Amino acid sequence: MFARNSFLGHPYPEIKMGFKGAKTVLHKECESLGLTFTELMIFIERNPYAMSRKVIKAFSVYKKEMYTS
């Protein structure tokens, strides 16, 4: 029922995501909200609790990949 790391106090499984998957998640979120990519990035930074865990993970993967290269 729960992921293997649930015994560590984490009720949700860890979301593993690569850069391409992160871009896909973010672009689908843009389409569903009717925002541009830049508007979505600003919205997530200002209102992180309004997004799902998957979108937040995609945002962090995207930022890490884009700003650490």
N, CA, C, O and CB atoms as a CASP TS submission, in Angstrom:
PFRMAT TS
TARGET T0000
AUTHOR 0000-0000-0000
METHOD Language model
MODEL 1
PARENT N/A
ATOM      1  N   MET     1       0.826  -1.189   0.000  1.00  0.00           N
ATOM      2  CA  MET     1       0.000   0.000   0.000  1.00  0.00           C
ATOM      3  C   MET     1       0.872   1.256   0.000  1.00  0.00           C
ATOM      4  O   MET     1       0.693   2.132  -0.846  1.00  0.00           O
ATOM      5  CB  MET     1      -0.940  -0.003   1.208  1.00  0.00           C
ATOM      6  N   PHE     2       1.795   1.348   0.924  1.00  0.00           N
ATOM      7  CA  PHE     2       2.683   2.503   0.967  1.00  0.00           C
ATOM      8  C   PHE     2       4.021   2.133   0.357  1.00  0.00           C
ATOM      9  O   PHE     2       4.340   0.956   0.190  1.00  0.00           O
ATOM     10  CB  PHE     2       2.866   3.010   2.413  1.00  0.00           C
ATOM     11  N   ALA     3       4.793   3.143   0.028  1.00  0.00           N
ATOM     12  CA  ALA     3       6.123   2.906  -0.530  1.00  0.00           C
ATOM     13  C   ALA     3       7.053   2.374   0.551  1.00  0.00           C
ATOM     14  O   ALA     3       6.735   2.403   1.740  1.00  0.00           O
ATOM     15  CB  ALA     3       6.699   4.200  -1.147  1.00  0.00           C
ATOM     16  N   ARG     4       8.185   1.897   0.120  1.00  0.00           N
ATOM     17  CA  ARG     4       9.137   1.331   1.074  1.00  0.00           C
ATOM     18  C   ARG     4       9.619   2.353   2.100  1.00  0.00           C
ATOM     19  O   ARG     4       9.953   1.987   3.227  1.00  0.00           O
ATOM     20  CB  ARG     4      10.324   0.759   0.335  1.00  0.00           C
ATOM     21  N   ASN     5       9.656   3.629   1.721  1.00  0.00           N
ATOM     22  CA  ASN     5      10.147   4.630   2.663  1.00  0.00           C
ATOM     23  C   ASN     5       9.048   5.134   3.596  1.00  0.00           C
ATOM     24  O   ASN     5       9.271   6.092   4.336  1.00  0.00           O
ATOM     25  CB  ASN     5      10.753   5.796   1.909  1.00  0.00           C
ATOM     26  N   SER     6       7.849   4.504   3.578  1.00  0.00           N
ATOM     27  CA  SER     6       6.778   4.972   4.449  1.00  0.00           C
ATOM     28  C   SER     6       7.086   4.688   5.915  1.00  0.00           C
ATOM     29  O   SER     6       6.561   5.367   6.798  1.00  0.00           O
ATOM     30  CB  SER     6       5.459   4.321   4.058  1.00  0.00           C
ATOM     31  N   PHE     7       7.926   3.699   6.185  1.00  0.00           N
ATOM     32  CA  PHE     7       8.273   3.410   7.573  1.00  0.00           C
ATOM     33  C   PHE     7       9.146   4.509   8.172  1.00  0.00           C
ATOM     34  O   PHE     7       9.324   4.558   9.389  1.00  0.00           O
ATOM     35  CB  PHE     7       8.987   2.066   7.669  1.00  0.00           C
ATOM     36  N   LEU     8       9.690   5.386   7.341  1.00  0.00           N
ATOM     37  CA  LEU     8      10.521   6.484   7.829  1.00  0.00           C
ATOM     38  C   LEU     8       9.690   7.704   8.200  1.00  0.00           C
ATOM     39  O   LEU     8      10.242   8.744   8.559  1.00  0.00           O
ATOM     40  CB  LEU     8      11.552   6.864   6.783  1.00  0.00           C
ATOM     41  N   GLY     9       8.379   7.587   8.117  1.00  0.00           N
ATOM     42  CA  GLY     9       7.524   8.708   8.452  1.00  0.00           C
ATOM     43  C   GLY     9       7.033   9.466   7.245  1.00  0.00           C
ATOM     44  O   GLY     9       6.404  10.514   7.390  1.00  0.00           O
ATOM     45  N   HIS    10       7.309   8.958   6.041  1.00  0.00           N
ATOM     46  CA  HIS    10       6.866   9.611   4.819  1.00  0.00           C
ATOM     47  C   HIS    10       5.625   8.892   4.306  1.00  0.00           C
ATOM     48  O   HIS    10       5.732   7.763   3.826  1.00  0.00           O
ATOM     49  CB  HIS    10       7.993   9.621   3.744  1.00  0.00           C
ATOM     50  N   PRO    11       4.452   9.513   4.393  1.00  0.00           N
ATOM     51  CA  PRO    11       3.236   8.822   3.951  1.00  0.00           C
ATOM     52  C   PRO    11       3.110   8.725   2.439  1.00  0.00           C
ATOM     53  O   PRO    11       2.305   7.933   1.948  1.00  0.00           O
ATOM     54  CB  PRO    11       2.031   9.521   4.499  1.00  0.00           C
ATOM     55  N   TYR    12       3.876   9.504   1.684  1.00  0.00           N
ATOM     56  CA  TYR    12       3.790   9.487   0.232  1.00  0.00           C
ATOM     57  C   TYR    12       5.076   8.921  -0.350  1.00  0.00           C
ATOM     58  O   TYR    12       6.154   9.145   0.200  1.00  0.00           O
ATOM     59  CB  TYR    12       3.520  10.902  -0.320  1.00  0.00           C
ATOM     60  N   PRO    13       4.979   8.200  -1.443  1.00  0.00           N
ATOM     61  CA  PRO    13       6.205   7.699  -2.071  1.00  0.00           C
ATOM     62  C   PRO    13       7.012   8.846  -2.671  1.00  0.00           C
ATOM     63  O   PRO    13       6.463   9.881  -3.048  1.00  0.00           O
ATOM     64  CB  PRO    13       5.869   6.661  -3.159  1.00  0.00           C
ATOM     65  N   GLU    14       8.298   8.647  -2.749  1.00  0.00           N
ATOM     66  CA  GLU    14       9.164   9.662  -3.342  1.00  0.00           C
ATOM     67  C   GLU    14       8.904   9.726  -4.837  1.00  0.00           C
ATOM     68  O   GLU    14       8.777   8.695  -5.497  1.00  0.00           O
ATOM     69  CB  GLU    14      10.659   9.360  -3.057  1.00  0.00           C
ATOM     70  N   ILE    15       8.826  10.928  -5.364  1.00  0.00           N
ATOM     71  CA  ILE    15       8.596  11.113  -6.791  1.00  0.00           C
ATOM     72  C   ILE    15       9.952  11.272  -7.461  1.00  0.00           C
ATOM     73  O   ILE    15      10.683  12.225  -7.189  1.00  0.00           O
ATOM     74  CB  ILE    15       7.673  12.350  -7.072  1.00  0.00           C
ATOM     75  N   LYS    16      10.284  10.322  -8.345  1.00  0.00           N
ATOM     76  CA  LYS    16      11.535  10.397  -9.086  1.00  0.00           C
ATOM     77  C   LYS    16      11.224  10.951 -10.457  1.00  0.00           C
ATOM     78  O   LYS    16      10.325  10.470 -11.147  1.00  0.00           O
ATOM     79  CB  LYS    16      12.234   9.005  -9.183  1.00  0.00           C
ATOM     80  N   MET    17      11.974  11.967 -10.846  1.00  0.00           N
ATOM     81  CA  MET    17      11.666  12.641 -12.095  1.00  0.00           C
ATOM     82  C   MET    17      12.941  13.169 -12.725  1.00  0.00           C
ATOM     83  O   MET    17      13.805  13.718 -12.042  1.00  0.00           O
ATOM     84  CB  MET    17      10.666  13.780 -11.867  1.00  0.00           C
ATOM     85  N   GLY    18      13.049  12.997 -14.034  1.00  0.00           N
ATOM     86  CA  GLY    18      14.161  13.540 -14.795  1.00  0.00           C
ATOM     87  C   GLY    18      13.766  14.880 -15.403  1.00  0.00           C
ATOM     88  O   GLY    18      12.645  15.355 -15.225  1.00  0.00           O
ATOM     89  N   PHE    19      14.702  15.473 -16.118  1.00  0.00           N
ATOM     90  CA  PHE    19      14.468  16.791 -16.696  1.00  0.00           C
ATOM     91  C   PHE    19      13.362  16.772 -17.744  1.00  0.00           C
ATOM     92  O   PHE    19      12.513  17.663 -17.768  1.00  0.00           O
ATOM     93  CB  PHE    19      15.744  17.319 -17.309  1.00  0.00           C
ATOM     94  N   LYS    20      13.368  15.759 -18.610  1.00  0.00           N
ATOM     95  CA  LYS    20      12.355  15.679 -19.662  1.00  0.00           C
ATOM     96  C   LYS    20      10.967  15.482 -19.070  1.00  0.00           C
ATOM     97  O   LYS    20      10.003  16.088 -19.537  1.00  0.00           O
ATOM     98  CB  LYS    20      12.680  14.540 -20.633  1.00  0.00           C
ATOM     99  N   GLY    21      10.855  14.647 -18.054  1.00  0.00           N
ATOM    100  CA  GLY    21       9.577  14.440 -17.376  1.00  0.00           C
ATOM    101  C   GLY    21       9.098  15.708 -16.688  1.00  0.00           C
ATOM    102  O   GLY    21       7.904  16.005 -16.680  1.00  0.00           O
ATOM    103  N   ALA    22      10.035  16.453 -16.110  1.00  0.00           N
ATOM    104  CA  ALA    22       9.679  17.704 -15.443  1.00  0.00           C
ATOM    105  C   ALA    22       9.119  18.713 -16.437  1.00  0.00           C
ATOM    106  O   ALA    22       8.133  19.392 -16.152  1.00  0.00           O
ATOM    107  CB  ALA    22      10.896  18.293 -14.727  1.00  0.00           C
ATOM    108  N   LYS    23       9.754  18.807 -17.607  1.00  0.00           N
ATOM    109  CA  LYS    23       9.262  19.723 -18.637  1.00  0.00           C
ATOM    110  C   LYS    23       7.862  19.328 -19.091  1.00  0.00           C
ATOM    111  O   LYS    23       7.010  20.191 -19.305  1.00  0.00           O
ATOM    112  CB  LYS    23      10.219  19.746 -19.837  1.00  0.00           C
ATOM    113  N   THR    24       7.623  18.034 -19.236  1.00  0.00           N
ATOM    114  CA  THR    24       6.316  17.555 -19.662  1.00  0.00           C
ATOM    115  C   THR    24       5.244  17.908 -18.635  1.00  0.00           C
ATOM    116  O   THR    24       4.169  18.387 -18.994  1.00  0.00           O
ATOM    117  CB  THR    24       6.351  16.043 -19.892  1.00  0.00           C
ATOM    118  N   VAL    25       5.535  17.673 -17.371  1.00  0.00           N
ATOM    119  CA  VAL    25       4.577  17.989 -16.301  1.00  0.00           C
ATOM    120  C   VAL    25       4.276  19.479 -16.285  1.00  0.00           C
ATOM    121  O   VAL    25       3.116  19.877 -16.173  1.00  0.00           O
ATOM    122  CB  VAL    25       5.121  17.541 -14.926  1.00  0.00           C
ATOM    123  N   LEU    26       5.305  20.304 -16.396  1.00  0.00           N
ATOM    124  CA  LEU    26       5.107  21.749 -16.344  1.00  0.00           C
ATOM    125  C   LEU    26       4.336  22.261 -17.562  1.00  0.00           C
ATOM    126  O   LEU    26       3.489  23.144 -17.426  1.00  0.00           O
ATOM    127  CB  LEU    26       6.451  22.457 -16.246  1.00  0.00           C
ATOM    128  N   HIS    27       4.614  21.728 -18.727  1.00  0.00           N
ATOM    129  CA  HIS    27       3.889  22.165 -19.925  1.00  0.00           C
ATOM    130  C   HIS    27       2.423  21.735 -19.876  1.00  0.00           C
ATOM    131  O   HIS    27       1.549  22.481 -20.318  1.00  0.00           O
ATOM    132  CB  HIS    27       4.556  21.601 -21.186  1.00  0.00           C
ATOM    133  N   LYS    28       2.147  20.558 -19.350  1.00  0.00           N
ATOM    134  CA  LYS    28       0.747  20.123 -19.197  1.00  0.00           C
ATOM    135  C   LYS    28       0.013  20.996 -18.185  1.00  0.00           C
ATOM    136  O   LYS    28      -1.173  21.283 -18.346  1.00  0.00           O
ATOM    137  CB  LYS    28       0.682  18.644 -18.761  1.00  0.00           C
ATOM    138  N   GLU    29       0.712  21.408 -17.160  1.00  0.00           N
ATOM    139  CA  GLU    29       0.102  22.307 -16.164  1.00  0.00           C
ATOM    140  C   GLU    29      -0.179  23.667 -16.788  1.00  0.00           C
ATOM    141  O   GLU    29      -1.195  24.290 -16.482  1.00  0.00           O
ATOM    142  CB  GLU    29       1.023  22.467 -14.923  1.00  0.00           C
ATOM    143  N   CYS    30       0.712  24.134 -17.661  1.00  0.00           N
ATOM    144  CA  CYS    30       0.476  25.387 -18.389  1.00  0.00           C
ATOM    145  C   CYS    30      -0.804  25.302 -19.204  1.00  0.00           C
ATOM    146  O   CYS    30      -1.624  26.221 -19.190  1.00  0.00           O
ATOM    147  CB  CYS    30       1.666  25.714 -19.308  1.00  0.00           C
ATOM    148  N   GLU    31      -0.967  24.193 -19.912  1.00  0.00           N
ATOM    149  CA  GLU    31      -2.159  24.014 -20.738  1.00  0.00           C
ATOM    150  C   GLU    31      -3.425  23.980 -19.893  1.00  0.00           C
ATOM    151  O   GLU    31      -4.434  24.585 -20.258  1.00  0.00           O
ATOM    152  CB  GLU    31      -2.048  22.733 -21.555  1.00  0.00           C
ATOM    153  N   SER    32      -3.378  23.282 -18.775  1.00  0.00           N
ATOM    154  CA  SER    32      -4.582  23.154 -17.959  1.00  0.00           C
ATOM    155  C   SER    32      -4.961  24.460 -17.265  1.00  0.00           C
ATOM    156  O   SER    32      -6.141  24.720 -17.032  1.00  0.00           O
ATOM    157  CB  SER    32      -4.388  22.068 -16.926  1.00  0.00           C
ATOM    158  N   LEU    33      -3.964  25.282 -16.933  1.00  0.00           N
ATOM    159  CA  LEU    33      -4.260  26.554 -16.267  1.00  0.00           C
ATOM    160  C   LEU    33      -4.405  27.720 -17.234  1.00  0.00           C
ATOM    161  O   LEU    33      -4.885  28.786 -16.848  1.00  0.00           O
ATOM    162  CB  LEU    33      -3.181  26.868 -15.271  1.00  0.00           C
ATOM    163  N   GLY    34      -3.998  27.534 -18.477  1.00  0.00           N
ATOM    164  CA  GLY    34      -4.080  28.606 -19.461  1.00  0.00           C
ATOM    165  C   GLY    34      -3.055  29.700 -19.234  1.00  0.00           C
ATOM    166  O   GLY    34      -3.315  30.874 -19.497  1.00  0.00           O
ATOM    167  N   LEU    35      -1.886  29.307 -18.743  1.00  0.00           N
ATOM    168  CA  LEU    35      -0.804  30.260 -18.480  1.00  0.00           C
ATOM    169  C   LEU    35       0.355  30.004 -19.430  1.00  0.00           C
ATOM    170  O   LEU    35       0.487  28.911 -19.981  1.00  0.00           O
ATOM    171  CB  LEU    35      -0.328  30.164 -17.011  1.00  0.00           C
ATOM    172  N   THR    36       1.194  31.015 -19.618  1.00  0.00           N
ATOM    173  CA  THR    36       2.437  30.793 -20.341  1.00  0.00           C
ATOM    174  C   THR    36       3.414  30.117 -19.382  1.00  0.00           C
ATOM    175  O   THR    36       3.173  30.056 -18.176  1.00  0.00           O
ATOM    176  CB  THR    36       3.023  32.140 -20.907  1.00  0.00           C
ATOM    177  N   PHE    37       4.513  29.612 -19.926  1.00  0.00           N
ATOM    178  CA  PHE    37       5.487  28.923 -19.085  1.00  0.00           C
ATOM    179  C   PHE    37       6.076  29.871 -18.036  1.00  0.00           C
ATOM    180  O   PHE    37       6.241  29.498 -16.875  1.00  0.00           O
ATOM    181  CB  PHE    37       6.607  28.324 -19.948  1.00  0.00           C
ATOM    182  N   THR    38       6.385  31.073 -18.449  1.00  0.00           N
ATOM    183  CA  THR    38       6.949  32.057 -17.514  1.00  0.00           C
ATOM    184  C   THR    38       5.946  32.406 -16.418  1.00  0.00           C
ATOM    185  O   THR    38       6.314  32.496 -15.247  1.00  0.00           O
ATOM    186  CB  THR    38       7.374  33.333 -18.265  1.00  0.00           C
ATOM    187  N   GLU    39       4.689  32.603 -16.787  1.00  0.00           N
ATOM    188  CA  GLU    39       3.654  32.905 -15.797  1.00  0.00           C
ATOM    189  C   GLU    39       3.498  31.755 -14.805  1.00  0.00           C
ATOM    190  O   GLU    39       3.312  31.983 -13.610  1.00  0.00           O
ATOM    191  CB  GLU    39       2.312  33.189 -16.492  1.00  0.00           C
ATOM    192  N   LEU    40       3.576  30.520 -15.302  1.00  0.00           N
ATOM    193  CA  LEU    40       3.468  29.363 -14.412  1.00  0.00           C
ATOM    194  C   LEU    40       4.619  29.322 -13.426  1.00  0.00           C
ATOM    195  O   LEU    40       4.408  29.061 -12.242  1.00  0.00           O
ATOM    196  CB  LEU    40       3.427  28.070 -15.219  1.00  0.00           C
ATOM    197  N   MET    41       5.837  29.575 -13.894  1.00  0.00           N
ATOM    198  CA  MET    41       7.002  29.556 -13.003  1.00  0.00           C
ATOM    199  C   MET    41       6.870  30.605 -11.902  1.00  0.00           C
ATOM    200  O   MET    41       7.192  30.338 -10.744  1.00  0.00           O
ATOM    201  CB  MET    41       8.292  29.793 -13.804  1.00  0.00           C
ATOM    202  N   ILE    42       6.403  31.781 -12.256  1.00  0.00           N
ATOM    203  CA  ILE    42       6.194  32.841 -11.264  1.00  0.00           C
ATOM    204  C   ILE    42       5.094  32.439 -10.288  1.00  0.00           C
ATOM    205  O   ILE    42       5.220  32.650  -9.082  1.00  0.00           O
ATOM    206  CB  ILE    42       5.835  34.178 -11.958  1.00  0.00           C
ATOM    207  N   PHE    43       4.011  31.857 -10.814  1.00  0.00           N
ATOM    208  CA  PHE    43       2.897  31.434  -9.966  1.00  0.00           C
ATOM    209  C   PHE    43       3.331  30.368  -8.962  1.00  0.00           C
ATOM    210  O   PHE    43       2.939  30.415  -7.796  1.00  0.00           O
ATOM    211  CB  PHE    43       1.751  30.903 -10.825  1.00  0.00           C
ATOM    212  N   ILE    44       4.140  29.408  -9.416  1.00  0.00           N
ATOM    213  CA  ILE    44       4.607  28.356  -8.507  1.00  0.00           C
ATOM    214  C   ILE    44       5.518  28.935  -7.433  1.00  0.00           C
ATOM    215  O   ILE    44       5.437  28.526  -6.275  1.00  0.00           O
ATOM    216  CB  ILE    44       5.345  27.255  -9.287  1.00  0.00           C
ATOM    217  N   GLU    45       6.385  29.877  -7.795  1.00  0.00           N
ATOM    218  CA  GLU    45       7.274  30.492  -6.798  1.00  0.00           C
ATOM    219  C   GLU    45       6.482  31.254  -5.742  1.00  0.00           C
ATOM    220  O   GLU    45       6.824  31.219  -4.560  1.00  0.00           O
ATOM    221  CB  GLU    45       8.271  31.436  -7.482  1.00  0.00           C
ATOM    222  N   ARG    46       5.432  31.939  -6.163  1.00  0.00           N
ATOM    223  CA  ARG    46       4.653  32.753  -5.228  1.00  0.00           C
ATOM    224  C   ARG    46       3.632  31.941  -4.434  1.00  0.00           C
ATOM    225  O   ARG    46       3.333  32.279  -3.289  1.00  0.00           O
ATOM    226  CB  ARG    46       3.942  33.850  -5.980  1.00  0.00           C
ATOM    227  N   ASN    47       3.093  30.867  -5.032  1.00  0.00           N
ATOM    228  CA  ASN    47       2.030  30.082  -4.400  1.00  0.00           C
ATOM    229  C   ASN    47       2.328  28.586  -4.472  1.00  0.00           C
ATOM    230  O   ASN    47       1.603  27.855  -5.146  1.00  0.00           O
ATOM    231  CB  ASN    47       0.681  30.379  -5.063  1.00  0.00           C
ATOM    232  N   PRO    48       3.361  28.119  -3.803  1.00  0.00           N
ATOM    233  CA  PRO    48       3.697  26.701  -3.940  1.00  0.00           C
ATOM    234  C   PRO    48       2.635  25.758  -3.373  1.00  0.00           C
ATOM    235  O   PRO    48       2.510  24.627  -3.842  1.00  0.00           O
ATOM    236  CB  PRO    48       5.005  26.431  -3.264  1.00  0.00           C
ATOM    237  N   TYR    49       1.875  26.196  -2.380  1.00  0.00           N
ATOM    238  CA  TYR    49       0.871  25.325  -1.783  1.00  0.00           C
ATOM    239  C   TYR    49      -0.364  25.168  -2.657  1.00  0.00           C
ATOM    240  O   TYR    49      -1.233  24.352  -2.348  1.00  0.00           O
ATOM    241  CB  TYR    49       0.471  25.856  -0.436  1.00  0.00           C
ATOM    242  N   ALA    50      -0.459  25.925  -3.732  1.00  0.00           N
ATOM    243  CA  ALA    50      -1.592  25.807  -4.645  1.00  0.00           C
ATOM    244  C   ALA    50      -1.355  24.722  -5.695  1.00  0.00           C
ATOM    245  O   ALA    50      -2.240  24.441  -6.503  1.00  0.00           O
ATOM    246  CB  ALA    50      -1.860  27.147  -5.329  1.00  0.00           C
ATOM    247  N   MET    51      -0.181  24.119  -5.690  1.00  0.00           N
ATOM    248  CA  MET    51       0.188  23.118  -6.686  1.00  0.00           C
ATOM    249  C   MET    51       0.281  21.738  -6.061  1.00  0.00           C
ATOM    250  O   MET    51       0.425  21.597  -4.847  1.00  0.00           O
ATOM    251  CB  MET    51       1.513  23.483  -7.349  1.00  0.00           C
ATOM    252  N   SER    52       0.196  20.723  -6.909  1.00  0.00           N
ATOM    253  CA  SER    52       0.342  19.346  -6.440  1.00  0.00           C
ATOM    254  C   SER    52       1.811  19.045  -6.164  1.00  0.00           C
ATOM    255  O   SER    52       2.705  19.794  -6.560  1.00  0.00           O
ATOM    256  CB  SER    52      -0.231  18.347  -7.477  1.00  0.00           C
ATOM    257  N   ARG    53       2.033  17.931  -5.476  1.00  0.00           N
ATOM    258  CA  ARG    53       3.414  17.518  -5.162  1.00  0.00           C
ATOM    259  C   ARG    53       4.202  17.239  -6.434  1.00  0.00           C
ATOM    260  O   ARG    53       5.397  17.527  -6.505  1.00  0.00           O
ATOM    261  CB  ARG    53       3.415  16.268  -4.261  1.00  0.00           C
ATOM    262  N   LYS    54       3.539  16.682  -7.431  1.00  0.00           N
ATOM    263  CA  LYS    54       4.202  16.360  -8.691  1.00  0.00           C
ATOM    264  C   LYS    54       4.687  17.622  -9.397  1.00  0.00           C
ATOM    265  O   LYS    54       5.790  17.644  -9.942  1.00  0.00           O
ATOM    266  CB  LYS    54       3.258  15.579  -9.605  1.00  0.00           C
ATOM    267  N   VAL    55       3.873  18.664  -9.390  1.00  0.00           N
ATOM    268  CA  VAL    55       4.249  19.917 -10.042  1.00  0.00           C
ATOM    269  C   VAL    55       5.392  20.591  -9.277  1.00  0.00           C
ATOM    270  O   VAL    55       6.305  21.144  -9.891  1.00  0.00           O
ATOM    271  CB  VAL    55       3.031  20.866 -10.141  1.00  0.00           C
ATOM    272  N   ILE    56       5.347  20.549  -7.964  1.00  0.00           N
ATOM    273  CA  ILE    56       6.427  21.130  -7.153  1.00  0.00           C
ATOM    274  C   ILE    56       7.735  20.388  -7.406  1.00  0.00           C
ATOM    275  O   ILE    56       8.789  21.012  -7.520  1.00  0.00           O
ATOM    276  CB  ILE    56       6.069  21.085  -5.646  1.00  0.00           C
ATOM    277  N   LYS    57       7.674  19.055  -7.495  1.00  0.00           N
ATOM    278  CA  LYS    57       8.877  18.273  -7.788  1.00  0.00           C
ATOM    279  C   LYS    57       9.413  18.617  -9.175  1.00  0.00           C
ATOM    280  O   LYS    57      10.620  18.776  -9.354  1.00  0.00           O
ATOM    281  CB  LYS    57       8.580  16.763  -7.690  1.00  0.00           C
ATOM    282  N   ALA    58       8.514  18.732 -10.159  1.00  0.00           N
ATOM    283  CA  ALA    58       8.929  19.095 -11.516  1.00  0.00           C
ATOM    284  C   ALA    58       9.574  20.472 -11.529  1.00  0.00           C
ATOM    285  O   ALA    58      10.572  20.684 -12.217  1.00  0.00           O
ATOM    286  CB  ALA    58       7.728  19.063 -12.477  1.00  0.00           C
ATOM    287  N   PHE    59       9.017  21.401 -10.780  1.00  0.00           N
ATOM    288  CA  PHE    59       9.562  22.755 -10.685  1.00  0.00           C
ATOM    289  C   PHE    59      10.975  22.728 -10.105  1.00  0.00           C
ATOM    290  O   PHE    59      11.870  23.401 -10.618  1.00  0.00           O
ATOM    291  CB  PHE    59       8.649  23.644  -9.820  1.00  0.00           C
ATOM    292  N   SER    60      11.180  21.953  -9.039  1.00  0.00           N
ATOM    293  CA  SER    60      12.501  21.914  -8.418  1.00  0.00           C
ATOM    294  C   SER    60      13.523  21.236  -9.330  1.00  0.00           C
ATOM    295  O   SER    60      14.673  21.670  -9.398  1.00  0.00           O
ATOM    296  CB  SER    60      12.432  21.185  -7.074  1.00  0.00           C
ATOM    297  N   VAL    61      13.112  20.170 -10.036  1.00  0.00           N
ATOM    298  CA  VAL    61      14.014  19.500 -10.979  1.00  0.00           C
ATOM    299  C   VAL    61      14.375  20.451 -12.112  1.00  0.00           C
ATOM    300  O   VAL    61      15.541  20.539 -12.497  1.00  0.00           O
ATOM    301  CB  VAL    61      13.366  18.209 -11.543  1.00  0.00           C
ATOM    302  N   TYR    62      13.397  21.156 -12.643  1.00  0.00           N
ATOM    303  CA  TYR    62      13.633  22.091 -13.747  1.00  0.00           C
ATOM    304  C   TYR    62      14.571  23.225 -13.318  1.00  0.00           C
ATOM    305  O   TYR    62      15.520  23.556 -14.028  1.00  0.00           O
ATOM    306  CB  TYR    62      12.296  22.673 -14.252  1.00  0.00           C
ATOM    307  N   LYS    63      14.297  23.814 -12.151  1.00  0.00           N
ATOM    308  CA  LYS    63      15.148  24.917 -11.677  1.00  0.00           C
ATOM    309  C   LYS    63      16.577  24.450 -11.435  1.00  0.00           C
ATOM    310  O   LYS    63      17.533  25.139 -11.792  1.00  0.00           O
ATOM    311  CB  LYS    63      14.576  25.522 -10.387  1.00  0.00           C
ATOM    312  N   LYS    64      16.716  23.269 -10.825  1.00  0.00           N
ATOM    313  CA  LYS    64      18.049  22.766 -10.530  1.00  0.00           C
ATOM    314  C   LYS    64      18.828  22.522 -11.811  1.00  0.00           C
ATOM    315  O   LYS    64      20.011  22.856 -11.893  1.00  0.00           O
ATOM    316  CB  LYS    64      17.968  21.484  -9.709  1.00  0.00           C
ATOM    317  N   GLU    65      18.180  21.946 -12.804  1.00  0.00           N
ATOM    318  CA  GLU    65      18.851  21.642 -14.069  1.00  0.00           C
ATOM    319  C   GLU    65      19.197  22.920 -14.843  1.00  0.00           C
ATOM    320  O   GLU    65      20.274  23.027 -15.430  1.00  0.00           O
ATOM    321  CB  GLU    65      17.967  20.730 -14.931  1.00  0.00           C
ATOM    322  N   MET    66      18.274  23.881 -14.835  1.00  0.00           N
ATOM    323  CA  MET    66      18.484  25.092 -15.638  1.00  0.00           C
ATOM    324  C   MET    66      19.471  26.072 -15.000  1.00  0.00           C
ATOM    325  O   MET    66      20.207  26.761 -15.707  1.00  0.00           O
ATOM    326  CB  MET    66      17.161  25.790 -15.863  1.00  0.00           C
ATOM    327  N   TYR    67      19.488  26.136 -13.679  1.00  0.00           N
ATOM    328  CA  TYR    67      20.275  27.170 -13.029  1.00  0.00           C
ATOM    329  C   TYR    67      21.583  26.671 -12.440  1.00  0.00           C
ATOM    330  O   TYR    67      22.343  27.461 -11.879  1.00  0.00           O
ATOM    331  CB  TYR    67      19.471  27.802 -11.962  1.00  0.00           C
ATOM    332  N   THR    68      21.865  25.370 -12.554  1.00  0.00           N
ATOM    333  CA  THR    68      23.158  24.883 -12.058  1.00  0.00           C
ATOM    334  C   THR    68      24.101  24.505 -13.192  1.00  0.00           C
ATOM    335  O   THR    68      25.255  24.156 -12.944  1.00  0.00           O
ATOM    336  CB  THR    68      22.951  23.682 -11.146  1.00  0.00           C
ATOM    337  N   SER    69      23.634  24.569 -14.417  1.00  0.00           N
ATOM    338  CA  SER    69      24.489  24.207 -15.560  1.00  0.00           C
ATOM    339  C   SER    69      25.399  25.339 -15.962  1.00  0.00           C
ATOM    340  O   SER    69      26.180  25.199 -16.903  1.00  0.00           O
ATOM    341  CB  SER    69      23.644  23.796 -16.748  1.00  0.00           C
TER
END
